[in-house]
Amino acid sequence: MTTIERHAPYVTLINVFTVEPTRADELAAVLTAATETVMQHVPGFRSANIHVSTDRTRVVNYAQWDSEEAYQRMFADSAAREHMTIAADIADGFDPHLYTVESVHTV
């Protein structure tokens, strides 16, 4: 389950993919399948959420990992790399970065 907590000990990957609007569903499906079949079984994985922008030009993967090291170790998994290659081929571009949570606001 996704936990959003200020200064939590985990890292958050926010990867923004740019995509042709007609391919947004395809990319979201690939990222979902990758999460269900591979990523959630990689040690250090915590959660993932796939978002599609309302104009369908962006697909965002919001994923949490136990640590930056756990995230980096994921790249050693050949199945994970295969899914990432498929997603990259569908997308026009992508911009992954790791983040920490600095503040949380709710009503």
C-alpha positions as MATLAB code, in Angstrom:
seq = 'MTTIERHAPYVTLINVFTVEPTRADELAAVLTAATETVMQHVPGFRSANIHVSTDRTRVVNYAQWDSEEAYQRMFADSAAREHMTIAADIADGFDPHLYTVESVHTV';
ca = [
       0.000    0.000    0.000;
       1.238    3.479   -0.795;
       2.237    5.460    2.268;
       2.844    9.175    1.975;
       4.562   10.314    5.128;
       6.904   13.246    5.710;
      10.563   12.201    5.912;
       9.731    8.500    5.640;
      12.710    6.165    5.278;
      11.732    5.069    1.741;
      12.174    6.759   -1.644;
       9.535    7.620   -4.210;
      10.113    7.194   -7.917;
       8.119    9.601  -10.044;
       8.581    8.726  -13.696;
       6.736   10.953  -16.132;
       6.334    9.404  -19.573;
       5.297   11.519  -22.545;
       3.150    9.594  -24.997;
       0.903   10.006  -27.995;
      -2.663   10.235  -26.631;
      -3.696    7.184  -28.664;
      -1.042    5.095  -26.870;
      -1.693    6.206  -23.274;
      -3.842    3.175  -22.428;
      -1.282    0.826  -23.975;
       1.528    2.339  -21.910;
      -0.542    2.278  -18.716;
      -1.338   -1.398  -19.367;
       2.341   -2.251  -19.883;
       3.321   -0.475  -16.651;
       0.495   -2.199  -14.786;
       1.496   -5.623  -16.111;
       5.147   -4.970  -15.252;
       4.160   -4.074  -11.710;
       1.899   -7.095  -11.264;
       4.205   -9.685  -12.809;
       7.701   -8.424  -11.979;
       8.213   -5.282   -9.928;
       6.124   -6.211   -6.899;
       8.279   -9.335   -6.521;
      11.606   -7.459   -6.575;
      13.089   -7.092   -3.069;
      12.610   -3.560   -1.769;
       9.473   -2.781   -3.796;
       6.749   -1.108   -1.689;
       4.000    0.115   -4.042;
       3.193    1.576   -7.448;
       0.435    3.750   -8.840;
      -0.055    4.412  -12.546;
      -1.701    7.695  -13.577;
      -2.841    8.920  -17.010;
      -3.188   12.667  -17.529;
      -6.614   13.895  -18.553;
      -5.209   15.095  -21.883;
      -3.665   11.600  -22.321;
      -0.193   12.981  -23.172;
       1.447   11.826  -19.927;
       1.536    8.583  -18.017;
       3.064    8.732  -14.560;
       4.467    5.874  -12.533;
       4.489    6.823   -8.834;
       6.347    3.993   -7.114;
       7.897    3.564   -3.695;
      11.017    1.583   -2.844;
      12.589    0.776    0.521;
      15.716    2.714   -0.446;
      17.613    4.160   -3.370;
      19.799    1.046   -3.256;
      16.748   -1.236   -3.583;
      15.568    0.804   -6.564;
      19.005    0.580   -8.200;
      19.183   -3.189   -7.589;
      15.924   -3.581   -9.540;
      17.891   -2.794  -12.711;
      19.801   -6.069  -12.266;
      16.564   -8.005  -12.834;
      16.392   -8.961  -16.521;
      12.581   -9.204  -16.502;
      12.330   -5.698  -15.022;
      14.687   -4.338  -17.684;
      12.637   -6.045  -20.403;
       9.421   -4.343  -19.225;
      11.193   -0.990  -18.958;
      12.392   -1.349  -22.559;
       8.856   -2.097  -23.778;
       7.490    0.964  -21.934;
      10.287    3.165  -23.295;
       9.506    2.002  -26.838;
       5.843    3.023  -26.475;
       6.640    6.402  -24.927;
       7.978    9.433  -26.748;
      10.135   10.132  -23.703;
      10.397    9.586  -19.964;
      11.887   11.425  -16.981;
      12.458    9.294  -13.850;
      13.615   10.842  -10.560;
      13.722    9.712   -6.940;
      12.099   11.915   -4.310;
      11.599   12.217   -0.571;
       8.336   13.416    0.950;
       8.803   16.882    2.439;
       5.249   17.687    3.428;
       1.786   16.154    3.408;
      -1.498   18.057    3.549;
      -4.988   16.646    3.928;
      -8.401   18.016    4.741;
];
